[in-house]
Amino acid sequence: MMKAKWLFLLILAAFVAGSAQAVAAEEKKADAQPTTEAKADTAAKAGDDDWLNTVWTQVDDMVKEEEFKLQETVTVAGVRGAEAEDSVLDKLYYKGGKRYPSQDKLTKAIETLKKALAKDPKSAAAPKQKYFVAQCYEKLGQTAEAKNYYGLVAKDHPKSPLATKAQERLTQMTAATTK
């Protein structure tokens, strides 16, 4: 009788250990499969990286060029007007080891591009400037303003290659808000 009890306990212990291993294997398998939320998050990060490496680089270059043009004409007591602001507005934040433009930097880019547009609204750079303003507004979460500028690119510069991109983005944003 004692041997039967020991045999029963041994079989029970083996069963419990086997069940625990099966549960652990299932949990590990579930953790290994990315969820749709994780996939969407990865896609969003890839989109952020693309925007950072392409659009923001172009926006930043254009802003620097426009600021240089403005600095050629505006000098205050031997000190550039933007020089005093640079230390404050040049703050950037880091995300995943990459430098992303801060809200201040995006806002400054919008202001500079709008000034350039006001100065010469018919320039060859106007479609790109409007498109970049829309992109910056979109990154700031100001979708109404972004839609407005995408619409201006599509309406005012229909033959520009950016008109198609602006119209596509406008359609995507409208579809996203109606969901």
TILODO-224501 format. One record per atom (N, C-alpha, C): chain; y, x, z. Coordinates in Angstrom, 3 decimals. Atoms other than C-alpha are relative to their C-alpha. Example, Ala and Ser with C-alpha at 12.3 -4.5 7.8 and 13.67 -1.06 7.14 Angstrom:
BEGIN
- chain	yy	xx	zz
- A	-1.190	0.890	0.000
- A	-4.500	12.300	7.800
- A	1.200	0.900	0.000
- A	-1.190	-0.820	-0.060
- A	-1.060	13.670	7.140
- A	1.090	-0.770	0.730
//
This chain:
BEGIN
- chain	yy	xx	zz
- A	-1.190	0.817	0.000
- A	0.000	0.000	0.000
- A	1.257	0.863	0.000
- A	-1.140	-0.897	-0.068
- A	2.398	2.839	0.814
- A	0.263	0.642	-1.354
- A	-0.151	-0.596	1.322
- A	1.740	4.426	-2.584
- A	0.621	-1.003	-0.967
- A	-0.540	1.043	0.882
- A	2.556	1.136	-4.314
- A	1.501	-0.156	0.220
- A	-1.433	0.101	-0.294
- A	5.927	0.936	-2.529
- A	0.749	1.181	-0.596
- A	-0.660	-1.198	0.550
- A	6.770	4.529	-3.502
- A	0.057	-0.067	-1.524
- A	0.035	0.129	1.457
- A	5.730	3.870	-7.076
- A	1.034	-1.032	-0.462
- A	-0.992	1.030	0.337
- A	7.852	0.699	-7.165
- A	1.421	0.555	0.123
- A	-1.324	-0.584	-0.204
- A	10.896	2.548	-5.742
- A	0.324	1.038	-1.074
- A	-0.198	-1.011	1.031
- A	10.413	5.388	-8.232
- A	0.318	-0.655	-1.351
- A	-0.251	0.724	1.256
- A	10.260	2.960	-11.180
- A	1.370	-0.669	0.040
- A	-1.304	0.639	-0.162
- A	13.280	1.055	-9.849
- A	1.136	1.020	-0.152
- A	-1.019	-1.058	0.100
- A	15.284	4.305	-9.492
- A	0.145	0.465	-1.453
- A	-0.045	-0.417	1.409
- A	14.370	5.326	-13.061
- A	0.696	-1.066	-0.840
- A	-0.642	1.100	0.735
- A	15.423	1.906	-14.346
- A	1.510	-0.012	0.227
- A	-1.427	-0.011	-0.337
- A	18.781	2.050	-12.526
- A	0.684	1.188	-0.668
- A	-0.584	-1.201	0.620
- A	19.439	5.600	-13.772
- A	0.113	-0.191	-1.515
- A	-0.033	0.253	1.449
- A	18.569	4.580	-17.349
- A	1.084	-0.992	-0.368
- A	-1.054	0.992	0.256
- A	20.874	1.556	-17.171
- A	1.382	0.627	0.132
- A	-1.296	-0.654	-0.205
- A	23.724	3.671	-15.828
- A	0.327	0.915	-1.174
- A	-0.226	-0.873	1.155
- A	23.278	6.158	-18.673
- A	0.357	-0.822	-1.236
- A	-0.291	0.858	1.148
- A	23.284	3.346	-21.239
- A	1.426	-0.540	0.072
- A	-1.366	0.501	-0.184
- A	26.494	1.888	-19.794
- A	1.004	1.112	-0.270
- A	-0.906	-1.137	0.215
- A	28.134	5.331	-19.768
- A	0.091	0.344	-1.485
- A	0.002	-0.293	1.438
- A	27.098	5.900	-23.392
- A	0.814	-1.038	-0.767
- A	-0.777	1.062	0.653
- A	28.571	2.534	-24.433
- A	1.494	0.190	0.237
- A	-1.414	-0.225	-0.309
- A	31.852	3.297	-22.649
- A	0.546	1.176	-0.790
- A	-0.422	-1.185	0.751
- A	32.028	6.719	-24.284
- A	0.172	-0.351	-1.479
- A	-0.068	0.419	1.400
- A	31.353	5.154	-27.692
- A	1.239	-0.869	-0.231
- A	-1.176	0.869	0.121
- A	34.058	2.521	-27.115
- A	1.284	0.818	0.073
- A	-1.180	-0.863	-0.103
- A	36.545	5.225	-26.076
- A	0.192	0.834	-1.254
- A	-0.087	-0.852	1.192
- A	35.732	7.273	-29.169
- A	0.543	-0.760	-1.202
- A	-0.489	0.790	1.126
- A	36.540	4.406	-31.553
- A	1.442	-0.402	0.262
- A	-1.399	0.377	-0.214
- A	40.302	4.050	-31.968
- A	0.196	-1.493	-0.211
- A	-0.292	1.418	0.126
- A	41.602	0.571	-31.459
- A	1.015	-0.202	-1.108
- A	-0.996	0.279	1.039
- A	43.790	-1.146	-34.033
- A	1.387	0.330	0.504
- A	-1.304	-0.342	-0.581
- A	46.700	-0.635	-31.635
- A	0.239	1.502	-0.098
- A	-0.127	-1.457	0.095
- A	46.012	3.110	-31.543
- A	0.227	0.423	-1.446
- A	-0.194	-0.317	1.420
- A	45.748	3.171	-35.345
- A	1.426	-0.320	-0.427
- A	-1.374	0.377	0.344
- A	49.069	1.345	-35.663
- A	0.983	0.986	0.608
- A	-0.868	-0.973	-0.661
- A	50.619	3.746	-33.166
- A	0.000	1.319	-0.766
- A	0.105	-1.225	0.791
- A	49.332	6.709	-35.200
- A	0.769	-0.144	-1.301
- A	-0.739	0.238	1.245
- A	50.728	5.161	-38.384
- A	1.500	0.022	0.249
- A	-1.431	-0.005	-0.326
- A	54.091	4.629	-36.688
- A	0.487	1.422	0.226
- A	-0.382	-1.394	-0.227
- A	54.145	8.266	-35.551
- A	0.096	0.744	-1.320
- A	-0.047	-0.649	1.309
- A	53.345	9.380	-39.091
- A	1.254	-0.422	-0.745
- A	-1.231	0.481	0.631
- A	56.195	7.194	-40.350
- A	1.226	0.666	0.593
- A	-1.103	-0.698	-0.660
- A	58.534	8.750	-37.763
- A	0.102	1.432	-0.495
- A	-0.005	-1.382	0.481
- A	57.475	12.224	-38.861
- A	0.536	0.078	-1.417
- A	-0.499	0.027	1.378
- A	58.073	11.345	-42.512
- A	1.503	-0.197	-0.018
- A	-1.438	0.276	-0.042
- A	61.504	9.930	-41.695
- A	0.751	1.226	0.486
- A	-0.656	-1.173	-0.575
- A	62.385	12.955	-39.588
- A	0.065	1.140	-1.004
- A	0.074	-1.137	0.915
- A	61.280	15.465	-42.211
- A	0.704	-0.233	-1.323
- A	-0.621	0.241	1.301
- A	62.789	13.757	-45.238
- A	1.380	-0.613	0.137
- A	-1.268	0.727	-0.032
- A	65.496	11.211	-44.614
- A	0.988	0.641	0.958
- A	-0.967	-0.526	-0.963
- A	67.026	12.634	-41.448
- A	0.543	1.353	-0.449
- A	-0.470	-1.296	0.489
- A	67.217	16.129	-42.980
- A	1.104	-0.197	-1.028
- A	-1.012	0.278	1.021
- A	69.137	14.696	-45.936
- A	1.260	-0.600	0.624
- A	-1.153	0.616	-0.671
- A	71.367	12.574	-43.690
- A	0.804	1.083	0.706
- A	-0.667	-1.056	-0.757
- A	72.150	15.551	-41.488
- A	0.752	0.951	-0.934
- A	-0.672	-0.875	0.972
- A	72.960	17.742	-44.516
- A	1.250	-0.660	-0.564
- A	-1.146	0.709	0.569
- A	75.241	15.090	-45.989
- A	1.121	-0.129	1.031
- A	-1.003	0.124	-1.060
- A	77.003	14.557	-42.661
- A	0.718	1.332	0.198
- A	-0.623	-1.320	-0.163
- A	77.590	18.291	-42.267
- A	0.955	0.301	-1.152
- A	-0.856	-0.219	1.169
- A	78.995	18.461	-45.798
- A	1.284	-0.818	0.101
- A	-1.180	0.859	-0.133
- A	81.327	15.510	-45.162
- A	0.903	0.480	1.132
- A	-0.805	-0.519	-1.105
- A	82.434	16.946	-41.822
- A	0.758	1.250	-0.432
- A	-0.659	-1.203	0.494
- A	83.201	20.238	-43.549
- A	1.205	-0.368	-0.861
- A	-1.117	0.449	0.846
- A	85.336	18.418	-46.116
- A	1.157	-0.507	0.862
- A	-1.039	0.518	-0.886
- A	87.201	16.624	-43.326
- A	0.673	1.124	0.786
- A	-0.552	-1.102	-0.785
- A	87.663	19.835	-41.351
- A	0.924	0.882	-0.830
- A	-0.886	-0.771	0.862
- A	89.262	21.516	-44.343
- A	1.410	-0.570	0.025
- A	-1.313	0.650	0.047
- A	92.079	18.981	-44.195
- A	0.592	-0.295	1.368
- A	-0.499	0.366	-1.326
- A	92.338	18.236	-40.464
- A	-0.150	1.173	0.961
- A	0.014	-1.058	-1.006
- A	93.287	20.967	-38.014
- A	1.003	-0.388	1.075
- A	-0.875	0.387	-1.103
- A	94.714	20.237	-34.582
- A	0.256	1.232	0.861
- A	-0.417	-1.163	-0.802
- A	96.585	23.156	-32.974
- A	-0.999	1.148	-0.102
- A	0.925	-1.106	0.218
- A	94.142	25.630	-34.480
- A	-1.424	-0.287	0.439
- A	1.345	0.355	-0.435
- A	91.107	23.801	-33.092
- A	-0.470	-1.185	-0.826
- A	0.549	1.117	0.773
- A	88.897	21.621	-35.224
- A	-0.222	-1.186	0.931
- A	0.193	1.196	-0.819
- A	88.721	18.060	-33.993
- A	-1.444	-0.195	0.399
- A	1.417	0.218	-0.287
- A	84.936	17.962	-34.205
- A	-0.541	1.029	0.980
- A	0.494	-1.063	-0.858
- A	84.576	21.209	-32.246
- A	-0.125	-0.452	1.457
- A	0.020	0.481	-1.380
- A	85.397	19.514	-28.953
- A	-1.133	-0.991	0.226
- A	1.033	1.024	-0.142
- A	82.854	16.767	-29.617
- A	-1.399	0.558	-0.183
- A	1.318	-0.513	0.344
- A	80.001	18.941	-30.869
- A	-0.905	0.206	1.206
- A	0.849	-0.287	-1.153
- A	78.778	20.001	-27.439
- A	-0.547	-1.280	0.623
- A	0.446	1.270	-0.581
- A	78.534	16.387	-26.290
- A	-0.933	-0.740	-0.954
- A	0.748	0.825	0.946
- A	77.232	14.751	-29.461
- A	-1.207	0.691	-0.605
- A	1.092	-0.723	0.633
- A	74.819	17.464	-30.498
- A	-1.284	-0.052	0.821
- A	1.204	0.156	-0.809
- A	72.284	16.356	-27.864
- A	-1.100	-0.610	-0.860
- A	1.159	0.541	0.706
- A	68.851	15.785	-29.313
- A	-1.093	-0.232	1.031
- A	1.102	0.186	-0.922
- A	65.760	14.456	-27.645
- A	-1.288	0.459	-0.666
- A	1.258	-0.522	0.496
- A	62.248	15.783	-28.003
- A	-1.083	-1.050	0.176
- A	1.095	0.967	-0.042
- A	59.240	13.643	-28.797
- A	-1.184	0.670	-0.681
- A	1.165	-0.640	0.590
- A	55.863	15.222	-29.318
- A	0.303	1.395	-0.524
- A	-0.317	-1.356	0.411
- A	57.414	18.683	-29.602
- A	0.907	0.089	-1.209
- A	-0.886	0.011	1.166
- A	59.773	17.646	-32.412
- A	1.381	-0.453	0.413
- A	-1.380	0.398	-0.281
- A	63.537	17.319	-32.406
- A	0.326	-1.255	-0.790
- A	-0.430	1.244	0.628
- A	64.662	13.789	-33.131
- A	1.486	-0.174	0.268
- A	-1.428	0.218	-0.242
- A	68.278	12.775	-33.543
- A	0.204	-1.005	1.134
- A	-0.317	0.916	-1.095
- A	69.758	11.150	-30.463
- A	0.786	-1.183	-0.551
- A	-0.803	1.150	0.419
- A	71.536	7.803	-30.601
- A	1.425	0.435	-0.292
- A	-1.351	-0.512	0.249
- A	74.818	9.691	-30.354
- A	0.088	0.659	-1.373
- A	0.009	-0.714	1.285
- A	73.884	11.838	-33.344
- A	-0.098	-1.002	-1.156
- A	0.115	1.032	1.035
- A	72.841	8.782	-35.375
- A	1.317	-0.755	-0.160
- A	-1.285	0.709	0.033
- A	76.077	6.990	-34.447
- A	1.065	0.857	-0.672
- A	-0.966	-0.915	0.618
- A	78.114	10.039	-35.413
- A	-0.250	0.098	-1.510
- A	0.339	-0.051	1.426
- A	76.262	10.221	-38.739
- A	0.529	-1.245	-0.713
- A	-0.492	1.253	0.587
- A	77.108	6.563	-39.419
- A	1.512	0.058	-0.169
- A	-1.466	-0.074	0.066
- A	80.785	7.125	-38.605
- A	0.461	0.937	-1.114
- A	-0.391	-0.984	1.014
- A	81.013	10.216	-40.822
- A	-0.264	-0.529	-1.406
- A	0.331	0.534	1.326
- A	79.259	8.543	-43.746
- A	0.921	-1.158	-0.378
- A	-0.924	1.111	0.276
- A	81.450	5.431	-43.427
- A	1.388	0.522	-0.367
- A	-1.297	-0.595	0.342
- A	84.587	7.614	-43.458
- A	-0.020	0.536	-1.427
- A	0.120	-0.534	1.357
- A	83.356	9.336	-46.611
- A	0.007	-1.136	-1.023
- A	0.015	1.166	0.898
- A	82.676	5.939	-48.207
- A	1.392	-0.612	-0.126
- A	-1.350	0.572	0.024
- A	86.135	4.673	-47.250
- A	0.939	0.879	-0.824
- A	-0.849	-0.944	0.718
- A	87.722	7.787	-48.710
- A	-0.241	-0.063	-1.507
- A	0.330	0.028	1.427
- A	85.876	7.581	-52.051
- A	-1.186	-0.943	-0.238
- A	1.091	0.972	0.126
- A	83.858	4.343	-52.446
- A	-0.720	0.028	-1.350
- A	0.609	-0.041	1.336
- A	83.136	5.022	-56.136
- A	-0.651	1.353	-0.294
- A	0.565	-1.332	0.245
- A	81.780	8.563	-55.667
- A	-1.470	-0.102	-0.405
- A	1.405	-0.041	0.413
- A	78.425	9.578	-57.089
- A	-0.933	-0.022	1.212
- A	0.815	-0.038	-1.220
- A	77.189	10.028	-53.514
- A	-0.009	-1.335	0.746
- A	-0.127	1.275	-0.721
- A	78.102	6.449	-52.469
- A	-1.333	-0.727	0.207
- A	1.274	0.699	-0.253
- A	74.616	4.920	-53.032
- A	-0.823	0.682	1.096
- A	0.768	-0.750	-0.995
- A	72.992	7.678	-50.994
- A	0.634	-0.142	1.383
- A	-0.688	0.142	-1.286
- A	75.633	7.424	-48.267
- A	-0.285	-1.367	0.614
- A	0.289	1.353	-0.506
- A	75.131	3.653	-47.948
- A	-1.453	-0.118	0.447
- A	1.420	0.051	-0.335
- A	71.356	4.069	-47.954
- A	-0.254	0.713	1.332
- A	0.173	-0.748	-1.241
- A	71.566	6.686	-45.199
- A	0.615	-0.736	1.187
- A	-0.596	0.811	-1.074
- A	73.882	4.463	-43.153
- A	-1.007	-1.079	0.416
- A	1.008	1.031	-0.287
- A	71.248	1.713	-43.440
- A	-1.167	0.590	0.784
- A	1.108	-0.656	-0.693
- A	68.514	4.142	-42.371
- A	0.357	0.295	1.463
- A	-0.437	-0.309	-1.372
- A	70.516	5.243	-39.325
- A	0.098	-1.269	0.844
- A	-0.069	1.270	-0.735
- A	71.246	1.645	-38.325
- A	-1.407	-0.491	0.349
- A	1.366	0.450	-0.248
- A	67.552	0.859	-38.662
- A	-0.625	0.792	1.151
- A	0.535	-0.826	-1.089
- A	66.616	3.785	-36.388
- A	0.636	-0.357	1.338
- A	-0.676	0.430	-1.234
- A	69.157	2.519	-33.850
- A	-0.435	-1.402	0.428
- A	0.458	1.351	-0.320
- A	67.483	-0.910	-33.949
- A	1.004	-1.079	-0.350
- A	-1.028	0.963	0.407
- A	70.542	-2.607	-35.465
- A	-0.366	-0.531	-1.389
- A	0.565	0.459	1.265
- A	68.623	-4.502	-38.126
- A	0.985	-0.787	-0.859
- A	-0.965	0.774	0.791
- A	71.457	-6.823	-39.169
- A	0.895	0.937	-0.808
- A	-0.846	-0.975	0.700
- A	73.687	-3.855	-40.029
- A	-0.807	0.745	-1.063
- A	0.861	-0.703	0.958
- A	70.775	-2.064	-41.711
- A	-0.214	-0.862	-1.241
- A	0.192	0.914	1.135
- A	70.052	-5.117	-43.871
- A	1.264	-0.090	-0.841
- A	-1.276	0.082	0.700
- A	73.740	-5.355	-44.759
- A	0.176	1.199	-0.937
- A	-0.199	-1.197	0.823
- A	73.872	-1.756	-46.020
- A	-1.074	0.147	-1.073
- A	1.021	-0.002	1.055
- A	70.534	-1.995	-47.844
- A	0.423	-0.958	-1.118
- A	-0.484	0.976	0.981
- A	71.964	-5.090	-49.537
- A	1.139	0.547	-0.841
- A	-1.114	-0.604	0.741
- A	75.126	-3.183	-50.494
- A	-0.497	1.006	-1.035
- A	0.554	-0.973	0.955
- A	73.072	-0.426	-52.115
- A	-0.587	-0.740	-1.196
- A	0.647	0.750	1.080
- A	71.035	-2.943	-54.118
- A	1.020	-0.729	-0.875
- A	-0.996	0.788	0.742
- A	74.085	-5.030	-55.120
- A	1.011	0.882	-0.737
- A	-1.078	-0.808	0.569
- A	76.726	-2.348	-55.734
- A	-0.479	1.099	-0.944
- A	0.504	-1.122	0.802
- A	74.489	0.283	-57.343
- A	-1.378	-0.340	-0.577
- A	1.309	0.465	0.467
- A	71.697	-1.581	-59.184
- A	-0.746	1.009	-0.881
- A	0.662	-0.972	0.877
- A	71.005	1.322	-61.572
- A	-0.430	1.261	0.749
- A	0.369	-1.163	-0.813
- A	70.579	3.840	-58.757
- A	-1.477	-0.091	0.390
- A	1.396	0.027	-0.465
- A	67.012	4.863	-57.861
- A	-0.119	-0.507	1.442
- A	0.026	0.470	-1.387
- A	67.928	4.048	-54.264
- A	0.112	-1.520	0.094
- A	-0.109	1.464	-0.017
- A	68.630	0.421	-55.210
- A	-1.379	-0.632	0.157
- A	1.367	0.521	-0.096
- A	64.906	-0.181	-55.656
- A	-0.551	0.204	1.408
- A	0.475	-0.281	-1.364
- A	64.075	1.509	-52.351
- A	0.688	-0.911	1.012
- A	-0.762	0.845	-0.925
- A	66.823	-0.434	-50.586
- A	-0.500	-1.444	-0.062
- A	0.490	1.375	0.157
- A	65.583	-3.739	-52.019
- A	-1.383	-0.154	0.627
- A	1.337	0.042	-0.606
- A	61.997	-2.937	-50.971
- A	0.101	-0.033	1.527
- A	-0.161	-0.059	-1.454
- A	63.113	-2.063	-47.446
- A	0.576	-1.304	0.533
- A	-0.605	1.276	-0.377
- A	65.242	-5.198	-47.274
- A	-1.061	-1.098	0.022
- A	1.086	0.985	0.069
- A	62.235	-7.297	-48.323
- A	-0.961	0.182	1.176
- A	0.906	-0.273	-1.125
- A	60.017	-5.593	-45.715
- A	0.612	-0.444	1.324
- A	-0.663	0.373	-1.256
- A	62.565	-6.132	-42.959
- A	0.102	-1.514	0.137
- A	-0.091	1.457	-0.027
- A	63.038	-9.781	-43.891
- A	-1.365	-0.604	0.311
- A	1.356	0.492	-0.254
- A	59.265	-10.323	-43.937
- A	-0.396	0.237	1.458
- A	0.345	-0.326	-1.394
- A	58.927	-8.637	-40.531
- A	0.696	-0.936	0.984
- A	-0.725	0.877	-0.922
- A	61.557	-10.887	-38.948
- A	-0.454	-1.453	-0.109
- A	0.457	1.384	0.157
- A	60.013	-14.088	-40.325
- A	-1.401	-0.202	0.556
- A	1.367	0.122	-0.547
- A	56.583	-13.346	-38.808
- A	0.015	-0.582	1.371
//
